[in-house]
Amino acid sequence: MCFFCFFIFGMDSADSPTKTQDSDDENYNLLCQAHEQFNNREYDRCLELLQQLETKGESSGLILRHNRAVVNYYKTGCLEHQTLLNELEKLGNDQPAPGEPTVPLALKNVGSALTVARYNKAVIYFHRHMYGTALDRLTPLVTRLEALEKQMAALVATLQLQLLLATNQLNRAEAFLDYLQYKLNLVASAPGASASSSLEEPTTATASTAAAAASGAASATAPTAVASATPILDSSVTRAAGENGSILRLLQLLTHVLNRKPVVITEDGTPEIAALKAQQYYIMKDFQMAAKQLMRINDDCTQAGTVTPQLSTCIANNMGVIHLRVRHYAIAAKFFQNALRFDQQLTSNLRQCSLQTMGLARSCEIMYNLGIAMLHLRRPKEAFQCFLVPVKQYHSNPRLWYRMAEACIMEHEAKLPGKDRHTIDSGLNSTGSKPYGAHSTAVPEPTLEFAALCLRNALTLSLQYKASFYMAASPDETLDPKDSSQQLWSQTQDNNFCNPSKPISLESMENMLDAIYAAHSFVSLRLGDHVTALEMAKHLLQSERLSDAHKLLGHMYAGEALMMMDKSGEARDHLEPTFVNSLNALDLETRDWQLKSLDAAQNVVRYNLAVTFALQNDFQAAKSLLGTLTHPIVSKKALTLHRYIELKISATALH
């Protein structure tokens, strides 16, 4: 859904819009003429009138400078947004002159130039996808929301809510809505919404669903300008102001849907509401209905001739997310590629596009989703190239760094010749040196060295986020919305550590940490860093919610690291096959790896234990274990180890 707020052109005055002095008549007439020329898009003539007001000694200098910047922005076709931003920043640096009258923070009753300039700056940063900066710029206005005139308050609230949703601060968005509803009376109760109940939380998807916005198109907001003493607004501005309440209601529904609140969505024929219904179906795991809803939107807009690249981008991406969720990875990848093509049509040249068009660009999130699909399709090189795009913006996302490491590992393993990627001789006679060529970790390429860098980043970020993880209050401790609105809504926290993915639970955080420890241990073994490999394996085994699959990996990696450190005795403690019997077979069978049964796991552990016996020159015990190996997953390696043992026994007999 596309939310447009337009620039509001005008002048400041501390008095009523009614002319109270004869000396004001000329300035008032010039003001009306300037605004008329602005509405008629006669920007040159408008600038001339503003210049006349300034030469006549009009005291509202900041307002004139602000409006001049706005007119120049429109004059350039809304392309020079950086120039506008620079002018707005200069306004913020200028303090009012001594004796300048202080005006209330209002839009209809004149309003402060600095107030609206700050709002405009936040909108520019929002369109440039600099959401954190936009939130910082808007914070002073949000903290004084009750002091703003209602129309200005609605504009600020709308932008704040969009920023909270864009940064996946869903709990804060919900609390902010309660504040708007019960404290400021800006929104009414949503139909069927209940603050104390929620839908069942869906299982966390493997891929990011952040780009699957509830809208049929990406959210967008445009800046506003300072209001004049008289509400002399063009028709588009007036229409936008009148629609602001409906925009807030739409955002309210979206917030409830994303927070899995039971809410009734009554379709009104608009693609925005229809797309919101599709999002609700998706969250309720009714993927078939969600896909049908999106296709219906596409068909209806095609018949009406209202299809835009923006709408096509969002529909294609959301269809890809749905297919990714049901593990149709090839179809999902095709949809994501189509979404990228539509997005490129929309933003083919960002340097020459308007601010609103820039805000509609979604290639970053789509590339993230396409990278996940490529990983599932075993195309790691393409996945890695996809991840390089979002990591520039979401560099604080530990899950993204982990996905990049996965792509590096998968690409490296695919390049190794044959299935037997380690010979027994190299393993038994290892001197601890790195068996792979040196690569710079600073070069972003799918190598093990860069995988190690990615995993260090992922681990550092995950541990930092886990230490600050916010636990929500229990249902019994939750206050009534009317009471909670009296508290500072800004105190509400969200665990949105993995943008553009949705906030994660503590269980998901711990599962991600386990995966990072396992991958870090594996990569360290491959690089010959056995100390780090052992350290990561021990951290993995100390996890509170360790899955059986990761428990198996932890023991095997720890055992291999100890063997390479010439600590075979300690390695045997990790490679005793008895612990495998306690593992859950279902946990092994449902994972995308080669160990699909307890029998396969038993054979792998016994094989590693046989290698340990061989290192200790206990060849008879090793041969006995090799005789029990029957699974094809270790048959070739077992045969190679058996030949090695026979050679060693023969060599010993000759001596």
NORBEL-V915838 format. One record per residue. RES is the residue in three letters. PHI is phi in radians with two decimals (999 if undefined). PSI is psi as a letter, one per 20 degrees, with the letter a starting at -180 (NA if undefined). OMEGA is omega in degrees with one decimal (* if undefined). Layout:
res = (RES/RES)
phi = (PHI/PHI)
psi = (PSI/PSI)
omega = (OMEGA/OMEGA)
//
This chain:
res = (MET/CYS/PHE/PHE/CYS/PHE/PHE/ILE/PHE/GLY/MET/ASP/SER/ALA/ASP/SER/PRO/THR/LYS/THR/GLN/ASP/SER/ASP/ASP/GLU/ASN/TYR/ASN/LEU/LEU/CYS/GLN/ALA/HIS/GLU/GLN/PHE/ASN/ASN/ARG/GLU/TYR/ASP/ARG/CYS/LEU/GLU/LEU/LEU/GLN/GLN/LEU/GLU/THR/LYS/GLY/GLU/SER/SER/GLY/LEU/ILE/LEU/ARG/HIS/ASN/ARG/ALA/VAL/VAL/ASN/TYR/TYR/LYS/THR/GLY/CYS/LEU/GLU/HIS/GLN/THR/LEU/LEU/ASN/GLU/LEU/GLU/LYS/LEU/GLY/ASN/ASP/GLN/PRO/ALA/PRO/GLY/GLU/PRO/THR/VAL/PRO/LEU/ALA/LEU/LYS/ASN/VAL/GLY/SER/ALA/LEU/THR/VAL/ALA/ARG/TYR/ASN/LYS/ALA/VAL/ILE/TYR/PHE/HIS/ARG/HIS/MET/TYR/GLY/THR/ALA/LEU/ASP/ARG/LEU/THR/PRO/LEU/VAL/THR/ARG/LEU/GLU/ALA/LEU/GLU/LYS/GLN/MET/ALA/ALA/LEU/VAL/ALA/THR/LEU/GLN/LEU/GLN/LEU/LEU/LEU/ALA/THR/ASN/GLN/LEU/ASN/ARG/ALA/GLU/ALA/PHE/LEU/ASP/TYR/LEU/GLN/TYR/LYS/LEU/ASN/LEU/VAL/ALA/SER/ALA/PRO/GLY/ALA/SER/ALA/SER/SER/SER/LEU/GLU/GLU/PRO/THR/THR/ALA/THR/ALA/SER/THR/ALA/ALA/ALA/ALA/ALA/SER/GLY/ALA/ALA/SER/ALA/THR/ALA/PRO/THR/ALA/VAL/ALA/SER/ALA/THR/PRO/ILE/LEU/ASP/SER/SER/VAL/THR/ARG/ALA/ALA/GLY/GLU/ASN/GLY/SER/ILE/LEU/ARG/LEU/LEU/GLN/LEU/LEU/THR/HIS/VAL/LEU/ASN/ARG/LYS/PRO/VAL/VAL/ILE/THR/GLU/ASP/GLY/THR/PRO/GLU/ILE/ALA/ALA/LEU/LYS/ALA/GLN/GLN/TYR/TYR/ILE/MET/LYS/ASP/PHE/GLN/MET/ALA/ALA/LYS/GLN/LEU/MET/ARG/ILE/ASN/ASP/ASP/CYS/THR/GLN/ALA/GLY/THR/VAL/THR/PRO/GLN/LEU/SER/THR/CYS/ILE/ALA/ASN/ASN/MET/GLY/VAL/ILE/HIS/LEU/ARG/VAL/ARG/HIS/TYR/ALA/ILE/ALA/ALA/LYS/PHE/PHE/GLN/ASN/ALA/LEU/ARG/PHE/ASP/GLN/GLN/LEU/THR/SER/ASN/LEU/ARG/GLN/CYS/SER/LEU/GLN/THR/MET/GLY/LEU/ALA/ARG/SER/CYS/GLU/ILE/MET/TYR/ASN/LEU/GLY/ILE/ALA/MET/LEU/HIS/LEU/ARG/ARG/PRO/LYS/GLU/ALA/PHE/GLN/CYS/PHE/LEU/VAL/PRO/VAL/LYS/GLN/TYR/HIS/SER/ASN/PRO/ARG/LEU/TRP/TYR/ARG/MET/ALA/GLU/ALA/CYS/ILE/MET/GLU/HIS/GLU/ALA/LYS/LEU/PRO/GLY/LYS/ASP/ARG/HIS/THR/ILE/ASP/SER/GLY/LEU/ASN/SER/THR/GLY/SER/LYS/PRO/TYR/GLY/ALA/HIS/SER/THR/ALA/VAL/PRO/GLU/PRO/THR/LEU/GLU/PHE/ALA/ALA/LEU/CYS/LEU/ARG/ASN/ALA/LEU/THR/LEU/SER/LEU/GLN/TYR/LYS/ALA/SER/PHE/TYR/MET/ALA/ALA/SER/PRO/ASP/GLU/THR/LEU/ASP/PRO/LYS/ASP/SER/SER/GLN/GLN/LEU/TRP/SER/GLN/THR/GLN/ASP/ASN/ASN/PHE/CYS/ASN/PRO/SER/LYS/PRO/ILE/SER/LEU/GLU/SER/MET/GLU/ASN/MET/LEU/ASP/ALA/ILE/TYR/ALA/ALA/HIS/SER/PHE/VAL/SER/LEU/ARG/LEU/GLY/ASP/HIS/VAL/THR/ALA/LEU/GLU/MET/ALA/LYS/HIS/LEU/LEU/GLN/SER/GLU/ARG/LEU/SER/ASP/ALA/HIS/LYS/LEU/LEU/GLY/HIS/MET/TYR/ALA/GLY/GLU/ALA/LEU/MET/MET/MET/ASP/LYS/SER/GLY/GLU/ALA/ARG/ASP/HIS/LEU/GLU/PRO/THR/PHE/VAL/ASN/SER/LEU/ASN/ALA/LEU/ASP/LEU/GLU/THR/ARG/ASP/TRP/GLN/LEU/LYS/SER/LEU/ASP/ALA/ALA/GLN/ASN/VAL/VAL/ARG/TYR/ASN/LEU/ALA/VAL/THR/PHE/ALA/LEU/GLN/ASN/ASP/PHE/GLN/ALA/ALA/LYS/SER/LEU/LEU/GLY/THR/LEU/THR/HIS/PRO/ILE/VAL/SER/LYS/LYS/ALA/LEU/THR/LEU/HIS/ARG/TYR/ILE/GLU/LEU/LYS/ILE/SER/ALA/THR/ALA/LEU/HIS)
phi = (999/-1.89/-1.76/-1.91/-1.96/-1.84/-1.06/-1.92/-1.69/3.06/-2.28/-1.66/-2.88/-1.53/-1.88/-1.20/-1.13/-1.28/-1.17/-1.92/-2.34/-1.11/-1.19/-1.49/-1.02/-1.15/-1.10/-1.11/-1.15/-1.09/-1.07/-1.12/-1.13/-1.07/-1.23/-1.10/-1.13/-1.10/-1.12/-1.47/1.09/-1.63/-1.24/-1.10/-1.13/-1.08/-1.14/-1.09/-1.16/-1.11/-1.13/-1.10/-1.09/-1.22/-1.21/-1.43/1.45/-1.02/-1.28/-1.45/-1.12/-1.09/-1.14/-1.09/-1.12/-1.11/-1.17/-1.12/-1.11/-1.13/-1.11/-1.10/-1.10/-1.17/-1.09/-1.50/1.36/1.06/-1.84/-1.54/-1.27/-1.19/-1.11/-1.08/-1.08/-1.08/-1.14/-1.18/-1.14/-1.13/-1.09/-1.17/-1.42/-1.56/-1.56/-1.04/-1.17/-1.02/1.55/-1.20/-1.11/-1.54/-1.94/-1.17/-1.33/-2.40/-1.77/-1.22/-1.62/1.46/1.35/-1.59/-1.09/-1.17/-1.10/-1.27/-1.09/-1.11/-1.08/-1.09/-1.10/-1.09/-1.16/-1.08/-1.13/-1.08/-1.18/-1.53/1.10/-1.72/-1.18/-1.10/-1.14/-1.08/-1.11/-1.10/-1.17/-1.50/-0.95/-1.03/-1.30/-1.18/-1.17/-1.93/-1.04/-1.20/-1.50/-1.39/-1.11/-1.01/-1.17/-1.17/-1.07/-1.15/-1.11/-1.12/-1.11/-1.11/-1.15/-1.07/-1.14/-1.13/-1.17/-1.10/-1.23/-1.13/-1.73/1.03/-1.63/-1.24/-1.15/-1.16/-1.10/-1.14/-1.16/-1.14/-1.11/-1.05/-1.10/-1.16/-1.38/-1.64/-1.72/-1.83/1.02/-1.56/-2.31/-1.70/-1.15/-1.31/-1.11/1.45/-1.34/-2.39/-1.32/-1.74/-2.17/-2.61/-1.29/-1.10/-1.25/-1.26/-1.12/-1.11/-1.33/-1.15/-1.68/-1.27/-1.90/-1.12/-1.37/-1.47/-1.17/-1.26/-1.59/-1.39/-2.68/-1.23/-1.18/-2.64/-2.39/-1.96/-1.16/-2.07/-2.04/-1.19/-1.36/-1.62/-1.10/-1.98/-1.27/-1.64/-1.87/-1.30/-1.11/-1.17/-1.17/-1.06/-1.17/-1.12/-1.12/-1.22/-1.54/-1.06/-1.12/-1.20/-1.12/-1.08/-1.14/-1.14/-1.13/-1.10/-1.09/-1.07/-1.09/-1.11/-1.13/-1.17/-1.57/1.06/-1.56/-1.22/-2.43/-1.55/-1.93/-1.66/-1.23/-2.14/1.57/-1.57/-1.13/-1.12/-1.20/-1.10/-1.18/-1.11/-1.12/-1.10/-1.09/-1.13/-1.05/-1.09/-1.13/-1.46/1.18/-1.63/-1.19/-1.14/-1.18/-1.09/-1.14/-1.08/-1.12/-1.15/-1.16/-1.15/-1.05/-1.10/-1.15/-1.11/-1.24/-1.14/-1.14/-1.44/1.24/-1.93/-1.27/-2.18/-0.97/-1.09/-1.17/-1.11/-1.05/-1.20/-1.14/-1.09/-1.12/-1.17/-1.12/-1.11/-1.11/-1.10/-1.17/-1.12/-1.16/-1.72/1.18/-1.66/-1.21/-1.15/-1.15/-1.05/-1.06/-1.11/-1.12/-1.13/-1.14/-1.12/-1.07/-1.11/-1.14/-1.12/-1.15/-1.20/-1.13/-1.32/-2.23/-1.14/-2.43/-1.14/-1.25/-2.05/-1.79/-1.28/-1.10/-1.12/-1.13/-1.05/-1.19/-1.50/-1.11/-2.28/-1.11/-1.08/-1.20/-1.17/-1.11/-1.05/-1.12/-1.12/-1.08/-1.10/-1.08/-1.14/-1.07/-1.16/-1.52/1.05/-2.11/-1.16/-1.13/-1.14/-1.08/-1.08/-1.10/-1.14/-1.20/-1.11/-1.32/-1.23/-1.18/-1.19/-1.71/-1.87/-1.29/-1.75/-1.68/-1.13/-1.16/-1.16/-1.08/-1.15/-1.09/-1.11/-1.11/-1.01/-1.09/-1.09/-1.11/-1.10/-1.15/-1.14/-1.15/-1.21/-1.42/-1.22/-1.27/1.28/-1.43/-1.54/-1.49/-2.33/-1.45/-1.15/-1.07/-1.17/-1.28/-1.37/-1.88/-1.15/-1.71/1.60/-1.39/-1.26/-1.43/-2.07/-1.14/-1.35/-2.29/-1.37/-1.26/-1.39/-1.60/-1.32/-2.46/-1.30/-2.09/-1.17/-1.10/-1.24/-1.08/-1.10/-1.12/-1.04/-1.23/-1.13/-1.09/-1.08/-1.19/-1.06/-1.16/-1.10/-1.13/-1.14/-1.23/-1.13/-1.15/-1.88/-1.13/-1.68/-1.73/-1.21/-1.17/-1.20/-0.96/-1.22/-1.61/-1.24/-1.41/-1.10/-0.92/-1.14/-1.33/-1.18/-1.20/-1.33/-1.42/-1.28/-1.11/-1.17/-1.32/-1.17/-2.10/-2.30/-1.62/-1.61/-1.48/-2.10/-0.98/-1.55/-1.29/-1.25/-0.96/-1.93/-1.53/-1.12/-1.10/-1.13/-1.08/-1.19/-1.11/-1.15/-1.06/-1.06/-1.12/-1.17/-1.04/-1.11/-1.15/-1.11/-1.13/-1.08/-1.10/-1.11/-1.09/-1.11/-1.53/1.44/-1.62/-1.26/-1.14/-1.14/-1.04/-1.16/-1.07/-1.15/-1.12/-1.17/-1.04/-1.10/-1.23/-1.55/-1.11/-1.31/-2.07/-1.27/-1.30/-1.14/-1.12/-1.25/-1.09/-1.09/-1.10/-1.03/-1.17/-1.19/-1.18/-1.11/-1.10/-1.14/-1.08/-1.16/-1.09/-1.21/-1.64/1.08/-2.15/-1.12/-1.09/-1.22/-1.12/-1.09/-1.13/-1.53/-1.94/-1.21/-1.17/-1.11/-1.21/-1.14/-1.10/-1.52/-1.36/-1.50/-1.08/-1.10/-1.13/-1.38/-1.24/-1.58/-1.72/-1.52/-2.71/-1.43/-1.43/-1.69/-2.71/-1.16/-1.11/-1.11/-1.10/-1.05/-1.14/-1.15/-1.15/-1.12/-1.07/-1.09/-1.16/-1.10/-1.09/-1.10/-1.06/-1.13/-1.11/-1.56/1.08/-1.65/-1.24/-1.18/-1.12/-1.12/-1.11/-1.10/-1.16/-1.09/-1.18/-1.64/-1.48/-2.20/-1.42/-1.06/-1.12/-2.14/-1.07/-1.19/-1.17/-1.12/-1.13/-1.12/-1.14/-1.10/-1.12/-1.06/-1.13/-1.09/-1.11/-1.15/-1.12/-1.12/-1.12/-1.15/-1.16/-1.15/-1.26)
psi = (p/o/o/p/p/r/p/o/p/a/q/q/q/i/a/q/i/p/p/i/q/h/i/i/g/g/h/g/g/h/g/g/g/g/h/g/h/g/h/j/k/m/h/g/h/g/h/g/h/h/h/g/h/g/h/j/k/p/h/m/g/h/g/g/h/g/h/g/h/g/g/h/g/h/h/j/k/k/h/m/h/h/g/g/g/g/h/h/h/h/h/h/i/p/q/q/q/p/i/p/p/p/q/q/n/q/g/g/l/f/r/p/h/h/g/h/g/g/g/h/g/h/g/g/h/g/h/j/k/m/h/g/g/g/h/g/h/i/g/h/h/h/h/k/h/h/i/q/q/g/g/h/h/h/g/g/h/g/g/g/h/h/h/g/h/h/j/k/m/h/g/h/g/g/h/h/g/h/g/h/g/h/g/i/k/h/q/r/p/q/p/j/q/p/i/i/q/r/r/p/p/q/q/p/q/h/r/p/j/h/i/m/q/i/r/i/r/q/q/q/q/q/r/r/r/p/q/r/h/p/m/n/q/r/h/h/g/g/g/g/h/h/i/h/g/h/g/h/h/g/h/g/g/g/g/g/g/h/j/k/q/o/q/p/o/o/q/j/i/q/h/g/h/g/h/h/h/g/h/g/g/g/h/j/j/m/h/g/h/g/g/h/g/g/h/h/g/g/g/g/h/g/h/i/k/j/p/q/h/g/g/h/g/g/g/g/g/h/h/g/g/g/h/h/h/j/k/m/h/g/g/g/h/g/g/h/h/g/g/h/g/h/h/h/h/h/l/h/n/h/h/j/r/r/g/g/h/h/i/i/p/k/h/g/h/h/h/g/g/h/g/g/g/h/g/h/j/l/m/h/g/h/g/g/h/g/h/h/g/h/h/h/h/l/i/j/o/h/h/g/h/g/h/h/h/g/g/g/g/g/g/g/h/h/h/p/p/r/h/n/i/p/q/h/g/h/g/h/k/p/j/i/r/p/j/q/q/p/q/p/i/i/o/n/q/m/r/h/g/h/h/h/g/g/h/g/g/g/g/g/g/g/h/g/h/h/h/j/p/p/p/q/q/q/h/h/i/p/q/q/h/h/g/h/i/h/r/o/h/i/i/p/q/q/l/m/i/k/p/j/r/r/q/q/r/h/g/h/g/h/h/g/g/g/h/g/g/g/h/g/g/g/h/h/g/h/i/j/m/h/g/h/g/g/g/h/h/g/h/g/i/j/q/h/l/p/r/h/g/h/g/g/g/g/g/g/g/g/g/g/g/h/g/i/j/l/m/h/g/h/h/h/h/i/j/p/i/h/h/h/h/i/q/o/h/h/h/h/h/j/q/m/a/h/n/j/r/h/g/g/g/g/h/g/g/h/g/h/h/h/h/g/g/h/h/j/k/m/h/g/h/g/h/g/h/h/i/i/p/i/p/h/h/j/g/g/h/h/g/g/h/g/g/g/g/g/g/g/g/g/h/h/h/h/NA)
omega = (-172.1/-177.2/-179.1/166.1/-172.1/174.2/176.1/-173.5/176.7/-179.7/-179.4/174.1/-179.1/-175.9/177.1/177.4/179.1/179.2/-177.8/-179.0/-180.0/-178.7/179.8/-173.5/-175.2/178.1/179.6/179.0/177.1/178.0/179.9/179.2/179.7/-179.0/177.1/177.6/177.3/178.2/179.9/179.4/173.1/-169.9/178.2/178.7/178.2/179.4/177.5/179.4/176.8/178.1/177.6/177.9/-178.5/-179.6/178.1/175.9/177.1/-171.3/-174.8/-175.7/-179.3/-179.9/179.6/178.8/179.0/-178.0/176.8/177.7/179.0/-179.1/178.3/177.7/177.2/-178.3/179.8/179.8/179.6/-179.4/-175.0/-178.0/177.4/176.6/177.3/-180.0/178.6/178.7/179.6/177.9/177.7/177.6/-179.5/179.7/-179.4/177.4/177.4/179.9/178.5/179.5/178.7/-176.5/176.7/-176.7/177.6/178.6/-176.6/175.1/-178.6/-179.5/171.5/176.6/-177.9/176.7/-179.3/178.9/-177.0/176.3/177.5/177.7/-179.2/178.1/178.8/179.9/178.5/178.6/177.5/-179.4/178.8/177.4/175.2/-169.5/178.8/177.7/178.8/178.1/178.5/-179.8/-175.1/-173.9/179.3/178.4/-178.9/178.9/179.1/-173.9/-178.3/-179.9/-179.0/171.6/-167.9/-178.5/177.1/178.4/179.3/178.0/-179.9/-179.9/179.5/179.5/179.3/-179.6/177.6/178.9/177.7/178.6/-179.8/178.9/176.2/173.4/-170.5/178.8/178.2/178.0/178.3/178.8/178.2/176.3/176.7/177.9/179.4/-176.4/-170.7/-177.4/-175.4/178.8/178.6/178.7/176.5/178.8/176.5/-178.9/176.7/-177.6/178.1/-176.7/-173.5/-178.7/179.4/177.0/177.8/-177.3/-178.7/176.6/-178.6/179.8/177.3/-177.7/174.6/176.1/-175.9/-176.3/178.7/-178.5/-179.7/-175.4/172.2/176.3/-174.8/179.3/178.9/175.9/177.4/-178.3/172.9/178.9/-176.9/177.6/178.3/176.5/175.9/-177.4/-178.1/-174.6/175.8/-172.8/-178.9/178.4/179.3/179.9/179.4/179.2/179.7/-178.6/-174.2/178.1/178.5/176.4/177.7/178.7/177.3/176.1/177.5/177.8/179.2/179.1/178.7/-179.4/-178.9/176.1/176.1/175.6/177.0/-177.8/180.0/178.3/179.8/-177.6/-179.1/178.9/179.6/179.3/-180.0/-179.6/179.0/177.8/176.7/176.1/177.4/177.1/178.7/176.3/-178.2/-178.6/178.0/177.4/173.7/-171.4/179.3/178.7/177.7/178.6/178.6/-179.7/178.9/178.9/178.2/176.3/-179.3/-179.5/-178.6/-179.3/176.6/178.4/-179.8/-179.4/-177.3/179.8/178.2/175.0/178.3/179.7/-179.8/178.3/-176.0/180.0/-179.8/179.4/-178.2/174.3/176.8/178.7/179.2/-179.9/175.4/-178.9/180.0/172.7/170.5/-166.8/-179.7/178.2/178.5/180.0/179.3/178.4/179.6/177.5/175.8/178.9/177.8/179.4/177.1/-179.1/178.9/174.7/-177.9/-173.9/-177.2/179.7/-176.5/-179.5/-177.6/-179.0/-179.3/-179.5/180.0/178.6/177.2/-179.9/-178.8/-178.4/-179.4/-177.5/-178.4/-179.6/-179.8/178.0/175.4/-179.7/179.1/177.2/177.4/179.3/179.8/175.3/179.5/179.3/179.9/175.6/-170.0/-178.5/176.7/178.4/-179.6/178.9/176.7/-176.7/179.4/-179.9/-178.1/-176.7/176.7/-179.9/-176.5/-176.5/177.2/-178.9/-178.4/179.9/178.7/176.6/178.5/178.3/177.5/176.9/176.2/179.6/178.4/-179.4/-178.5/178.7/-179.9/-179.4/-179.9/-178.6/-177.8/-176.8/174.6/179.9/179.4/-170.4/175.6/174.4/-179.1/-178.7/-179.1/-179.5/-176.0/-177.6/-178.1/177.0/178.5/178.9/-179.1/-178.5/-176.0/179.8/-177.8/174.8/178.0/178.5/-179.6/-179.5/-179.7/176.3/-173.8/177.4/178.2/178.7/177.9/175.5/178.4/177.1/178.7/-177.8/175.4/177.0/-179.0/-178.5/179.8/-179.4/-178.1/179.0/178.0/-178.8/179.1/179.4/-179.3/-176.7/-177.4/176.9/-179.2/178.8/177.6/-179.9/-179.3/-177.8/-177.7/-179.2/172.5/-178.3/-179.4/178.6/-176.8/-179.8/178.4/177.8/178.1/-179.5/-178.1/178.2/177.1/-176.4/176.1/177.0/-177.9/-175.4/-171.1/175.5/11.9/174.8/178.4/177.2/-174.9/177.6/178.6/178.2/178.1/177.9/179.9/176.1/178.1/177.3/178.0/179.6/179.4/178.1/-178.5/-179.6/179.5/178.3/179.8/-179.0/179.2/175.8/179.9/-178.6/179.1/178.1/-171.6/178.6/177.8/179.0/179.2/179.8/179.9/179.2/178.4/176.0/179.5/-177.8/178.8/-178.3/-176.7/-177.7/-174.5/175.9/-178.7/178.7/179.2/175.3/177.7/179.9/-179.7/179.8/-178.6/179.6/177.8/179.0/-179.9/179.2/179.5/176.7/-179.4/177.2/178.5/176.4/-174.4/179.9/177.7/179.4/-178.8/179.3/-179.5/-172.7/174.5/-174.5/-173.8/-176.4/-178.8/-178.4/-178.6/-178.3/178.5/-177.3/-178.2/179.8/178.8/-174.5/-174.1/-178.8/-177.7/178.1/-173.6/-178.1/-174.3/-178.5/175.8/178.9/177.8/178.7/178.4/-178.3/179.6/-179.8/178.2/177.9/178.9/177.0/176.6/176.1/178.6/177.6/-179.7/177.3/179.4/-179.5/174.2/-170.9/180.0/177.5/178.6/179.6/178.8/178.3/-179.9/178.7/-179.6/-177.0/-176.4/-174.8/-179.2/-176.2/-178.3/-172.2/-178.3/179.2/178.6/178.6/178.6/178.6/179.3/177.9/178.7/-179.3/179.1/177.6/179.6/179.3/179.2/179.6/178.7/-178.8/179.4/179.0/*)
//
